[in-house]
Amino acid sequence: MDDQTRGLHPYLAGNFAPIKQTRPLTRCAYVGRIPTALAGGQYVRNGGNPITNDDLGREAHWFDGDGMISAVLFRRGKEGRDIKPEFVNQHILTDVFLNAKNNRNLKRPLLPSIATLISASLVTVIMVVLRALVLVVLSRLPGSKKAVKKISVANTGVVYHDGRALATCESGPPIRFQLPSLETVGWYNGRMAENERISDNRAGFGGDGSMAFMREWTTGHPRVDPITKELISFHAVFMKPFVYYSIVPQPSAKKSRPGPVFGMPIPGVRSPKMMHDFGVSARHTIVMDLPLSLNPLNSIKGQPVISYNPTGRSRYGVFPRYRPDKIQWFETNPCVIFHTANCWETTLTLPESETCVHLLACRLTSASVVYSAGALTPPISNVPPEYIEEEQCRLYYYSFLLVRGESDEAPTIRNQWALSAIPFEFPTLSSSHAMRTARYIYGCSTGASSYSAALGRAVKIDYLAKIDAVTLIARGVSNPPQQIKGCVDTRSIGDVMQSTDPNDPVKLFQMPEGWFAQEPRFVPRVERETEDDGWLLTYVFDESQLNDDGECSENAVSELWVIDARNMRDIVARVKLPQRVPYGLHGAWFSEDEIAGQRPFDAIRRETLKTEVDISSPLSIVRDAIERWIG
C-alpha cells in the first residue's frame, strides 16, 4: 500500500481529520430564532483530535486521539432577550497531550492505536507497548515538557457533577475543565481536582497501592442521578475482579448521608473486557460482561488484545446500587453494546411481588464496527446457527426479572427484542427523565443498513431519530416478537419517512443531501408541557466543502443546528461557526446555573515554556536522542 493511499485513512480524512486551530470565545452569526431556554447555557462536545499526526500512513482508529472539546455558549444579552452565540474549542491538557505538543521527536502518538490492538501480531503488540513504556519513562527525565503520570487522553465524553465539568476516557480518571472558556483545571480523583482550593490527601478512585494507577481507570460514561446527584461509575482493569465500582455523592448539609465509596469489587466478571458503558436506574446498576475482550494475555494465545468471540455468551449483572455483592447474572446470546440509553425498575405486588429492572441499549450483532472504525476487515468466524443474526445496530429492550431472597431460581430475561428495525446509536434523552421511565429516546441513524462501513469508508450520520419507547415496549409486551432476534416495529428508514401519522412512535429528521450530523443532545423548554417539549442540538457539516481528494480546506466550517424535538422537522436556528468541528463522540448540555455554580480553583494546567525546559544537561541530551530514535 503506497503512502498516498494510506494517507486517506477514512478516520483521518475529510471532516474526521484533526484540526490544529483553537479559538477563545468567538461571536457567531446565526439565522432563525434561538430559544430563550438556551440563554446562558453551553453545549459542549468531546472527541479525539490527535496532536501528533505526521505519519498519515500509521494505523489509526476513530476512538484514538487527544481530547478536544468544542462548545457553543449562548451568552445572555440585556434583560435576557438578546442571545449571542459564541464558539470556543480547546485541547484538553492531559499529560499525554502536554508531552507531545510541539515535540518534533514524535511522529506517531505515544499510545498504541486501538487498530493495532485489534489486528496486530504478538511481536508488533510487544513493540508498540514497549515503545509507549519507554516514552513514558523518558517523559520523567530532564528535557521533557511534561511527565506522563496518567495515560488518559480524555477524548470520550463530558459530564457535570458537584460544581465540576469533567472530561472522560476509560484509560484514566476524569479531568476537570472550566466553563465556558474550556481551560483545563486538572485530574479529578472523586474527592477533589488538581489545582482546586480544597486540600484532601485521602485516596479516591483507584485507592492506594501499586495498582492504584489501573484501578482509577474510569468509564467514559459515568452517570449522575438527576435526583440524588450521585456520580456512579465503574473501573475496568486487567486483573481480578476485573471491575470495580464507585459512588460519589454530592456534599449535603445532611450529615447522615454517606460519603464517597471507592473501589467496590463487582464479583462474577470472568475476564478483562472492553467495557464502555453500563446501566443505572434509581435503585439498581447493570454491568455488561460481553464477549468483547480487552486482555493483554490474548496475544500469548495468538489472539488480538481486543478480540470478539461470536460463540461466547453475553452476561448482564444486575445489583442494588449500593450492594454489588448482591449481583445477579443473566445470560443470553453474544452481542456488543457500547451505549445504553436508559435504565429503570418496576415493582409489582399483585398477583405476586416481583421487581424487574429494564434496560434500553444500542445492541450490535457483531464487533464489526470496532474493525471498520479502524479501516480494518472483520475476521470471518464460524457462528453456530442459533447465534446467526443479520448485521445490525438497533435500540433493544431488556427486562431482567430479579430473583427474590434466597430463592434457587435461575435469573431469567423476561423480554429482549429490538424496538425498531432502523439503525440506532449515540442515544440521548431528557436528563431529568434518566434512571426513570422515559418515553422518548433520541439518537443517530444512517441510510445504510448498519453502522459497519465498507472497508476504506467511514460511517456518517444522515438521520436523527426519535423513538417512543413507552409505546413500542407496550406493543411488544402485548404482542411479543421473537426473543433475541425479534423486532416490534419492522419498518425500514424509507418506510418511516413515508409515514404521515403525527403519532408515529418512530420519527426521523433527514439531513439535506451531502450534510451529516453528530450525536444530538436534548435541551428542555423552561416551562415545558410534555417530555419532548424542547430542542436537539447537533453539530453538522456540509461535505460539498471537501475537495476532489475528499479533504477539507482550511476555511471549511461547521454549523450548530437547533432542531424542534417535538416534530423532528423544524430547524429553529442555525449557528454559523468560524471553523469546522470534526465528527466526534459525546457531548452534554450545561445550564446557566451549572456554569455559575462551578467550584473555585487556584490555577489551570498550561503548556511548559521552552525556557522552562532543561535541554543542556547530559541526561537531557541522551533522553532527546532516544526519544527521537523511537519516536
N, C-alpha and C positions, 0 to 999 in steps of 0.2 A: 504494500500500500504506500503510495508516494505521499510526501509531506502535504501537498496541496489538498489531496483527498482527505487525509487525516485531519487537516485544519478545519474541515467542515463538519466536525462533530456536532450532531444536532442540538446538543445542550450547551454548546459554546458558540453557537451561531445565531444569527437573527436577533430576535428580542430575548433570547435566552442568554446571549453574550453578556459578560460583565461590563459594567460601566466604571469609568475612572473618576468622574466628576462628582463631588459632593457640594451641596449648597446649604447655606443657612436659610432661615425662614424667608421665603421669597414670594411676593404678592403674585397672584394668578388671576387671569381673566376667566370669566365663565359666561355661559349662556343659560337661560332658563331661570328658575326660582329656587334658591337654596332654602330648604325648610328651616323654620326657626328652631326646631328641635336639635339641629346640629350646632347652634350657636355656642361658641366657647369650647366645643369638644374637638377631638382629634382622631382621625383614622390612621392607624399605623400598621404597616405590613413588613414582615421579615422575609429574608430569602438569602440564598448563597450567592456571593459575588467574589470569586477568587481574586485576591490581590496579586498572587503570583500566577501569571497566565502567559508566560513567554513561550512555553512549549505547548503549542496547539495540537501536536500530534500525540500527546500523552493520553493515557486512559483517564476518563472523566465520567462523572455521574451527576445527575441533576441534584442529588442530595449533598454533593460536595460544596465546598466554597466557604469563604469567610462571610459572617453575617453582616448584612446591610439592611438597615431599616429605612423605609421610605414612608413619609407621612404627609397628610394634608390637615392643617389646623384651620378651623372655621372661626376666625377671630371675630369676637363680638364687637360691633360698632357702637355708636352712640345710641343710648337707650335700648340697645339690643336689637335694633331694627336692621341695621346695615351690616350684613355678614360679609367679611372679606376673607376668602380662602388664601392660605399661604402654604407653599410646598417646602419640605425640608427632607434631606436624606443624609445619613451619616453611616460610616462604618462603625461596627461595634468593636471597641478597642480591647479585644481579648489578648491574652499572652501570645497566641499564635500569630495574630494579625500584627501586633506591635513588633514582634521579632522579624516578621517578613517584610514590613513596609520599607521600601527603598533599599532592600537587601539584594544587591546585584549578584550575590553568590548563588541565590536560589533561582533555579529555572522551573522548578515544579513545586507545588505546595508541600509543606512539611509532612502532612499526614497522608497516608495511603488513600487512594481513591476507593470508594465502595465498589467501583467497577473492577478494581484489582482483586478485592476480597471475594468477589463473586466468581471470577473466571481464572485467576492466575494459578500457576503451579506452586508446589510447596517451596521450591527454590526461590521463585520470584517473591512469594509472600515473605519468606525469611529475609530476603534482601531489602524489601521496602520497609519492613518493620525495623530491621537493624538501622537502616538509614534514618528513620524517624527518631529512634532512640539516641543515635549518635548526635543528631541535630539538637535534640532536647538537652543532652549533656553539654554540648558546645554552647548552648544559649546561656549557660550559667557561668561561663568563663569571661574574663575581661575582653572587651571588644564587641560584646553582644549588646544590641539595643534593648533587649528585654529577655529575662529568664522565663522560659516556658515552664510554669508550675502546674498549669491546668491546660488540657489539650482540647477543650471545647471550642468550637468556632461560633457557637451561639447563633445559628442560622435558621432555626426552625419556626418558633412561634413567639408570641408576646402575650403577657398576662399581667393583670394588676392585682396586687394583694397588699393590704396593710400599709398604704401610702407609698408603694413602690411599683414602678413599671419594670417588668422583668423580661429579658430575652432568654430563650431556652434552646437546649440541644442536649440529647441524651448522653453525650460524651463528657459531661461536666455539670456543675451546679448552675442555677440561673445566674444571670448577671444583670445588675440594675442599670437602667438608663433614665435620664431626666426628660420629662415632658415640659414644654413642647419642643425644646431645642434638640433632643435626641443625643445629648452628650452622655458618654459612658461614665457611670459613677464607680461601679466595682462589683466584684463577685459577692453573691448572697448565699449564706450558709444555713438559712432557716431561722436564724436569730438576728442577724444584722448584716449589713452590706459594708464592704470595704469603703472607707472614706466617710462613713456616717459619724455623727457626733456622739452616738452612744458607744459604750465600751462593754463588750461581753466576751470573755475569753472561753466560755464553755463551748464544747463541741456541738456542731449542728449536723447537717447532712453528712453522712459518712462516719461520724463518731471519731474515735481515737484509734490509734494503731497503724501498723504498716499498710493495711489495705484500705485505709480511710479514703485515699485518693480515688479508689474504684467505687466504693460504696456511696460516694457523693454524686455519682453519675445519676442525673435526674431526668425523668421522662420529658420529652419535648412538649407534652400536653398535660401539665399539672392542672387540676381542676380547683376552682374556687366556688364554694357553696354560696349561692346568692342570698341565702337566709342567715346561716351561721357565720359566713365569711371565712370559714376554714379553708386553708390550702391543703389539698390532698395530692400526694404524689407517690410514685414508685421508683425504685432504683434497680435496674437490671445489671447484673455483674456476671463474671465468668466462673465463679466458684459457688459451691453450695452455701446457702439455699437458692442461689441464682437470682432471687428477687427480694428486695427489702421494701419497706412501706413507711411513709411518714405523714403526719398530720400536724400542720402549723396553724393554731387558732389566731384570730385577730385579738390583740390585747383588749381586755374588757375590765370595766370597773368592778365586775362581779368576781370576787376573789375565789369563788367556788369553781369557776371554770378551769379545767386542767390546762397546764402549759403544753408546749410542743412535745410531740413524741417522735423520735427519730429512729430509723433503722429497725423497725419491727420485721422479723423474718416472715415470709409467706411460705408455708410448707406445701410440698406437693409438686412444685415445678421440677421437671425431670432432667433438664439440661439447659445450657445457656441458649437464649432465644433472642431474635431480633424483635423485641417487644416495644412498640412505638406508642401505643395508646391504651386506654382502659376505660371502663365504665364506672361512673359514680352516681349513685342515687342519694336520696335524702338519708337513708339508713344503711345502705349496702354498697359494696365495692365489687367489681368484677375484673379479674385479671385474665389474660388470654395466653395460654400455653399452646401456641400453634406450631405446626411442623416446619417453621422457617427458622433455622438455627443460626446463631451468630457465635461460633465456637472456634477459637484458635486451634483446638486439638483436631478439628476436622481435617486439617492439612496432613496430619500424620496418617489419617485413614484414607488419604487420596481424594478427599472431597474439598471443595472450596470452603473458606472460612464462613461465608454466608451461603447456606445451602437449603433447598426446599425438598422435602420428602413427600411426594404426591400419594404415597401409600400410608403416611402417618395419620395420626388422629389429632383433631382439634379439641382442646380441652379448655373449659371455661371454669375458673374458680370463683365462687360467689361466697362472700363472708360479710358479717356485720361490720360496719365502718370501723369500729374500734377493736375488733376481735379477729384478726387474720388467722389466729389459731383455730377458729371455728369454721374454717373454709370447707365448702362442699364442691366437689368436682363433677362436671358434666362433660360427657364425651360425644363427639359426632364426627362427620366426615371431614377430610382435610380441606383447608381453605387458608387464605391470607386476609388479614384485616389490619389496615393501617390507621383507620379513623373510625371512631364511634360518634354517633350523632346525639344520642340521649339515653338516659337510663333512669328507671323509676320502679317503684314497687306498688303492689296492690295486696290488700289483706281482706280475706272474706271470713266470716264467722258462721255462715249458713250456706249449704246444709251441714258443712263441717269446716273447721278452721283450716285455713291454708294461706301461705304467703308466696306470691310469685314476684320475682324480680325480672323486669323487662329491659331489653336492650335493642336499640336501633344502631346498626353498624353498616359500613360500606364493605361488603364481602366480595373478595376476588376469588375466582375458582382456581387460580394458579398464581405462581410468583412471576409470571411473565413480565409484569410491569416493572419489577425490580431490575430485570435484564434490559428491557427496552429503554429505561431511563439512563442506562449506561451505554446505549447503542450496541448492545450485545444480543446474540441469538440465544433464546432459552434452550436448555438441554432437552432432548427428547427422552421421555420416560415411559416405561410400561405401566399404565394405570389400570387397576382392576376394573372390570365393567361396572361394578356397583359405585365406583367413585367418579366415573366419567361424567363430566358436565361441559356444556359449551363455555367458551371463553367469555367471561362477563365480569362486570363490577356493578352490583346493584345494592340498593338500600334494603337490608334484611331486617326482619323482626324475629327476635328470640324471646321466649318466655321460659324462665327457669323456675320450676316448682320446687321449693325448698323442702327438704326432709325435716320432719318435726322431731325435736328432742333426741331421744336415744333410739329412734326407730332404725331398724336394719334394712329399710328400703333403699334401693339404689336411686340416687338423684336422676331425675328424668327431665328432658327438654320437652315441654308441652307443645310448643309451636316453634318452627323455624322455616321460614319461607320469605321470598322477596315480596316487597310491596308493589314494585313497579318493574317492568322489563327494561326501562331506559337505563343507560349507563349513568352512574351517580357516584360522585366523590366530592371531597372537601366540604363536608356538611357543616351547617351552622343553623342556629335557631335564636329566638328571643332569649337573651341571657337570663332574664328574670323567670323564665319558664324551665330552665335547665334543672335536671335532677328531679323533676316532677312531670306529670303527664302534660305533654306539649302537643298541640295539634299540628303545627306546621314545621317542616324541616326544609331548609333551603340548601342548595348545593350546585355543583357544576356538572354539566353533561357535554356530550360530544356527538356529532352526527355519525361518527364511526361506531362500529358495533360494540367496541370495548375500549378500555384505556390502554391497551397494549398496542403500541405503534409498530408499524413495519420497520424493519432494520434500516437505519440511516435516517429515520424521520422521528419527529417529536410529537407527542400528543398535545393538542391545543384545545382550548375550551371555547366552543362556539354557541353553547346554550347555557343559560342559568335555569335551574329547576326549582319548583316549589311543590312539595308533596304533603297532602293532607293525611298525615299518618293515622290519626284517630279514625277517620272514615275507612281507610283501606285495611286497618287492623280489624275493625268491626266486620268488614266484608269477609276477611279471611277466616275469622273465628266462626261466622255463621255458615260459610261455605268453604271449608278448608281446602286449599290446594295441596298438591303432593308435598309431604315434608321434605325438607332439604332442597330439592330441585324445583319445587313449585313456585308459582308467582300469582299474586292476586290480580293485578292489572297487567295483562299481557300485551298491551298496545306498544307499538314502536314509536319512536320520536315523530315520524311522519304522521302516524295516526293521531297522536296527541295534538299536533299542530293543526289538524283539520277540525278539531273539536270546537263547537260554538257554545258548549254548556258553561254558563257562568259559574256553576258549582262543581266543575270538573275537579276531582281530587289530585290531578296532576296538571300543573300549568308550566309552560315553558316561555322563556324570553329568548328569542333568537337574535344573535348578533348579526349586524349587517355583513354582507359579503366581504371577506378579507379582514374583518375585525375579530379580535379574540379577547376574552375576558380572563380574570383571575378569580381566586376564591372570594366570594362576596361576604359581607358582614351586615347583619341586621341591626338597624337603629330604630327604636320605637318613637312614635309621636309622644309628646309630653303628656297629653291627656287622651290617650288612645281609647277607642271604643271596643276594639277587638284585638286578639293576639297578634294578628298580622298587620295591624294599623301602624305602618312605618315604612322604612326605606331600606333598600340594599345598596351598599357602597362597594364598588369594584373598580380596580384599575383596568383600562382597556388600551389596546394598541391596534393601529391601522397598519397592516402589513404591506399596503401599497407603498409605504416608505422604504421598503427593502430594495436594494439594487438587484441587478441581474444575477449576482452571485449569492443572493439571499442574505446579504449583510446590511446592517443598519448604518446610515450615515451619521456623522457627528451631530447633526441638527435634528435627528429623529426625536419625536415627542410622544408622550402618552397622555391619556386623559383619565380623570376620575369621574365615573358616572354615578348619579343618584337615581335609583330606579324605584318606582312605586311597588312596594312589596305586596300590596293587595291584589292589583290587577295583573302584575307581572307584564306590563305592556308599556307604561309611560316612563320616559326618561325625563325627570323633572328638572335636572340640572346637569350640565357638562362642564367640569372644571378643566381648563387648558393648562397642562403642566409645562414647566420650562424645559423639561428633558424627558427622556423615556424612563420607565420603570420596568426592568426586566421581569419576565414571567417568574414568579417566586412561590413562596409557600404560604405561611399562615399570618393572619392579621387579627386585629382587635379594635374595638371602639373604646376610647377613653373619654369619659364625660367631663364636663367643665368642673364638676365637684371633685372628681378624682384628680384632675390636674392641680387644682387648688389645694388638695389635701395631701400632697406629697411630703414625705419626711425631709427634714433639713439634712444637709451634708456639708462637709468642710472643703472637699476638693473633688476634682474629676480626674479620670485617667487621661493621660496625654502621651503623645509621641516623645521619645527621647531625642533631644537635640544632638547634632553632630558634635558639638563642643563638649557634650557630657559623656561621650564615649571614649574609652581608653583604646587607642589604636596603635600605640607606640611600644607597649611592653612586649617582651619576648613571647609571653603566653598568648597575648592578643594576636600577634603575628602568626603563631602556629595555629591558633584557633581559626583565623581567617583563611589560611591555606587549606586546612582540612575541609572547612565548610564549602569553599569554592570547588574543591575536588569532587565532593559527593553531591553538591547542590543540584 
